[in-house]
Amino acid sequence: MLSGTISDSGGTGGLDVYSSTTLKGNSTFSGGVNLYRGMLTIGSSSGSSATGSTGPLGTGPLTISSSAGGSFRGLATLGTQTIAN
């Protein structure tokens, strides 16, 4: 489970997911989340801060793609969540 904030560090950062992961923090990274394999669980809703939008998926797009050797991909939430991506 990644429950802390993930942010860009001087550029545009993204997150590639290759195994089951839970995202729960108020992240601000803008490069998007790419789900290649495993279950992606969203554990919190999007929100806002003094610097702009935040959410477990950052501020970029969510892309669900295939990966060599991986065919299982899934998306789940911990309760009802609102995502503003």
N, C-alpha and C positions, 0 to 999 in steps of 0.2 A: 504494500500500500504506500503510495506517495501522498502524504498529507500536508507537506509543506508547500511553499510558494515556489514555482518555477518561473524564472523571468529571462528575458533576453539579456545578453551580456555584450553590449556594444554592437549587436547585429540582429539578424532575424533567426532565432532558434526554433527548432521543431522537435517533436518527440516521435520516435519510431518504436512501435510496440510489437514484440515478437513472442511474448509469453503473457499469461494471464496477469493483469495489472489492475489495481484500483486507484483512481485519481480522485483526490478529495480536497486539495488545496485551492486557494484563490490565486491562480496563476495568471501571469500577464504575457507569457511568451506568444509570439505572433506567427511562428512558422507552421503551425498546424500539428495535428496528431494523425499519424499514419498507422492504422491497424493492419498488420500483415498476418498475424497468427495469434491465437489465444482469445481469451475473454477479456474485454475491456469493461470494467465496472465504473460507473460514474457515481461518486459518493457525495456530491454537493451541487447546489445550484449556482448558476452564474450570478454575478452581482456587479457592483461598481465600487470604485475607490476614488481617492482624490486625483489619481493619475489616469483614470479611465476604467474600462471594463475589466472584469476578472472572472475566472471560472476554472473548473477542473480541466477543461480542454484548452486553456489559454484563450486567445482572441482570434486564432486562425481557424481554418476549416478542419473538419474530421473527414478523413479519406479511408475507406475500407477497401483494401487491395489484397491480391494473392501474393504469396511468397513461395519460392521453390521449397518443396518438401512440406509445406504447411497448407492444410485445407480447412482447418477448423477456425472460424472467426465468429465471435459473438459480442453482443452489446447488452449490458444490463445496468440497472440503477439500484442504489440502496434507498428505497422509498421513492416518493414522487419528487422529481427534480425538474427544474426549468433551465434549459441550456439556450444561450443567446448567440451561438455561433451561427 
